[in-house]
Amino acid sequence: MQLRDIAHSRTGDKGNISNVSVIAYRPEDWPVLLEQVTAERVRDHFGSLIAGDVVRYELPQIGALNFVMYEALGGGVTRSLALDPHGKCLSSRLLTLPIEVQR
């Protein structure tokens, strides 16, 4: 399976809301993404960096999942994603399949 991209942004008055979007590379990857990348898996990945809820939004028209993470503490989500600018660290833990991020 391949991902087209993993995107991250921070919002909120205090920058305490993180948005992570995971985008499938091919239409046939969409069902796998839907099945395997759950809000619980995202929450487990970030652990104590997220104090609030993780909400998953499905965007099938573009083959993407968007996760909104409330009370993302101290920019830790940003720092943990920055360890791998291609998102491989994040995606390899969120998915049980080996993947390559296409840029």
WOVEN-V7961 format. One record per residue. N is the residue number from 1. PHI is phi in degrees with one decimal (NA if undefined). BURIAL is + if it has 24 or more other C-alpha atoms within 12 Angstrom, else -. Layout:
<<N:PHI:BURIAL> <N:PHI:BURIAL>>
//
This chain:
<<1:NA:+> <2:-126.4:+> <3:-109.1:+> <4:-74.8:+> <5:-168.6:+> <6:-126.7:+> <7:-117.2:+> <8:-138.4:+> <9:-146.9:+> <10:-119.5:+> <11:-138.2:-> <12:94.8:-> <13:-56.2:-> <14:-108.4:-> <15:67.3:-> <16:-101.6:+> <17:-119.2:+> <18:-107.1:+> <19:-119.5:+> <20:-122.7:+> <21:-113.5:+> <22:-116.4:+> <23:-118.1:+> <24:-69.5:+> <25:-78.7:+> <26:-123.8:-> <27:-56.2:-> <28:-71.3:-> <29:-81.8:+> <30:-57.9:+> <31:-61.1:-> <32:-67.1:+> <33:-59.6:+> <34:-58.9:+> <35:-73.4:-> <36:-96.3:-> <37:-99.2:+> <38:-99.8:+> <39:-61.2:+> <40:-64.3:-> <41:-67.7:+> <42:-64.7:+> <43:-60.3:+> <44:-61.6:-> <45:-61.5:+> <46:-87.8:+> <47:53.3:-> <48:-72.4:-> <49:-71.6:+> <50:-115.0:+> <51:-92.8:-> <52:-107.9:-> <53:-78.3:+> <54:-118.3:+> <55:-116.6:+> <56:-101.6:+> <57:-117.3:-> <58:-98.6:+> <59:-123.6:-> <60:-63.0:-> <61:-63.2:-> <62:-118.8:-> <63:64.2:+> <64:-128.6:+> <65:-116.4:+> <66:-117.9:+> <67:-116.1:+> <68:-105.9:+> <69:-115.2:+> <70:-88.2:+> <71:57.6:+> <72:-76.7:+> <73:-77.5:+> <74:54.8:-> <75:70.3:+> <76:-62.5:+> <77:-63.8:+> <78:-59.3:+> <79:-64.8:-> <80:-68.1:+> <81:-74.1:+> <82:-67.5:-> <83:-63.5:-> <84:-134.8:-> <85:-63.5:-> <86:-95.3:+> <87:79.5:+> <88:-64.8:+> <89:-62.3:-> <90:-61.3:+> <91:-69.3:+> <92:-66.7:+> <93:-85.7:-> <94:-81.1:+> <95:-110.4:+> <96:-92.5:-> <97:-102.9:-> <98:-68.8:-> <99:-135.1:+> <100:-125.7:-> <101:-88.7:+> <102:-93.2:-> <103:-116.1:->>
//
